[in-house]
Amino acid sequence: MAKTRSIPIIPTIVVLAAAATMVALGIWQLGRAEEKAALIAKYEQALSSNELRPFPSDSGAALESNLFHPTAFDCTKVLSREAISGRAENGRSGFAQIVRCETGRGPADVKLGWSDRPDFPDFQGGPVAGLITPGGADGARVQADPPLAGLKPLAKPDPRDLPNNHLAYAGQWFFFALTALVIYWLAIRKRIKGQD
């Protein structure tokens, strides 16, 4: 009696559904890559804007739309201080001096400027002007421009430094889908050969 060359239905449906899901995720990541590229272009335009934006913002959506725009406020009280690794405008490594300020609108993190030592500068508060940049405890902070407390300028913020890995993620999802289909095809071929 001849053996039936059959393809298992349930495993085939599962593999095809998994591969289709992976392809859909890859397409979604391609869309996210376009959205991120548009956002970065918007932030690059904001760098040349003179329109002052309020900081801190009341909502996450407002915060995102205000990134890389200039702002100004009074630091009425220094709540805390920290020094983190930072790069000067001339490329030297050192420390970004950060204070958390009370502003009347809520607390705000301010990068005062660059120093080659972690010692805290003598900053008791006062007028702050600069760019709203990503980071900090609240998702954004201000990089003072000009720097304050006798510090040197930090490297200028660049929206192109924001991560945009979505294209790589899309490629991974497409690769996973192709790999699943190839492995399944090899398994089916082996099964059919075994039936001969």
KEBA-889276 format. One record per residue (C-alpha): residue in three letters; y, x, z. Coordinates in steps of 0.001 Angstrom, whole numbers, plus 500000, padded with zeros to 6 digits. Example, Ala and Ser with C-alpha at 12.3 -4.5 7.8 and 13.67 -1.06 7.14 Angstrom:
2
ALA495500512300507800
SER498940513670507140
% end
This chain:
196
MET500000500000500000
ALA503465501357499062
LYS505819502092501916
THR509084500135501986
ARG512226502236501553
SER514487500440503972
ILE517830501303505447
PRO518106500162509087
ILE520663497363509183
ILE521961497515512781
PRO522497501317512928
THR524163501199509496
ILE526574498480510642
VAL527373500444513818
VAL528043503693511911
LEU530142501966509237
ALA532144500106511900
ALA532728503358513812
ALA533800505167510629
ALA536138502297509683
THR537687502416513168
MET538232506174512837
VAL539873505731509421
ALA542123502990510865
LEU543131505335513701
GLY543893508054511140
ILE546106505669509147
TRP547855504625512367
GLN548550508300513178
LEU550042508788509681
GLY552432505928510459
ARG553290507504513807
ALA554001510826512044
GLU556544509076509792
GLU558135507351512798
LYS558416510667514686
ALA559923512419511629
ALA562533509635511360
LEU563272509918515093
ILE563746513685514845
ALA566118513191511884
LYS568075510655513968
TYR568294513133516851
GLU569535515863514497
GLN572352513544513435
ALA573136512825517095
LEU573785516539517677
SER576930516292515548
SER578110513067517200
ASN581222512984519378
GLU580363509562520819
LEU579857509875524563
ARG576808508001525835
PRO576308506834529434
PHE573933508826531603
PRO571749508071533398
SER570708505049531334
ASP569529501754532729
SER566459501423530499
GLY563912503559528708
ALA564964502233525288
ALA568607503137525947
LEU567534506542527207
GLU565599507273524013
SER568483506174521778
ASN570919508366523756
LEU568950511614523459
PHE570876514534521912
HIS574187512678522260
PRO577019514048524403
THR577756512609527822
ALA580119513218530712
PHE580121512157534360
ASP580989513353537850
CYS578314514972539980
THR579490513528543279
LYS576764515171545367
VAL574059517778544758
LEU570758516301545929
SER568430519214545105
ARG568229522492543189
GLU565540524328541247
ALA565161527223538849
ILE562668526997535990
SER561903529401533161
GLY564522529163530455
ARG565904530933527429
ALA569493531996526988
GLU571503531281523851
ASN570994534939522855
GLY567188534571523171
ARG566721536371526492
SER564151534984528918
GLY565246534088532408
PHE565935530970534426
ALA567480527583533751
GLN569339526529536872
ILE568919522797537488
VAL570509520493540032
ARG569845516852540746
CYS573151515036541092
GLU574288511720542407
THR576483510182539705
GLY577407506691540876
ARG575001505337538241
GLY571985506885539930
PRO570542510401540169
ALA570623512728537157
ASP569151516160536482
VAL571596518708535072
LYS570741522082533557
LEU573794524032534680
GLY573082527137532590
TRP571080530349532339
SER570705533279534711
ASP568462536335534771
ARG567564535708538429
PRO566233532581540176
ASP568999532704542819
PHE570838529394543011
PRO574471529421541895
ASP577244528088544080
PHE577624524607542625
GLN578747521797544894
GLY579343519163542211
GLY582194518098539973
PRO582704517090536341
VAL579683517575534052
ALA579730517445530248
GLY576873518224527913
LEU573993516921525833
ILE571328514447526932
THR568000516182526330
PRO564342515305526976
GLY562743516398530246
GLY563418516095533923
ALA562088513717536531
ASP563482510664534738
GLY562480511584531174
ALA565876513069530290
ARG568439515425531713
VAL571800516838530728
GLN572252520366529465
ALA575765521337530520
ASP578021522490527705
PRO579917524554528606
PRO577645525921531346
LEU578784525502534938
ALA578953527654538084
GLY579595530867536134
LEU576221530717534374
LYS575557531722530765
PRO574731529258527946
LEU571152528128527541
ALA569537528020524095
LYS570823525016522163
PRO568452522048522268
ASP566697521449518946
PRO565084518071518133
ARG562630519901515858
ASP561065521348519018
LEU559775517873519893
PRO556016517682519334
ASN554936515893516158
ASN551157516353516122
HIS550403512991514536
LEU549518514476511135
ALA546963516761512785
TYR545556513812514765
ALA545247511795511543
GLY543331514653509927
GLN540996514801512930
TRP540228511067512748
PHE539510511277508994
PHE537307514324509597
PHE535392512514512364
ALA534807509527510052
LEU533573511754507230
THR531342513714509610
ALA529767510520510998
LEU529053509229507476
VAL527585512548506277
ILE525349512891509341
TYR524159509317508974
TRP523535509787505237
LEU521452512919505977
ALA519454511014508611
ILE518791508128506179
ARG517778510546503426
LYS515342512266505788
ARG513921508870506800
ILE513429507814503180
LYS511775511114502302
GLY509448510660505264
GLN508372507307503845
ASP507254508853500527
% end
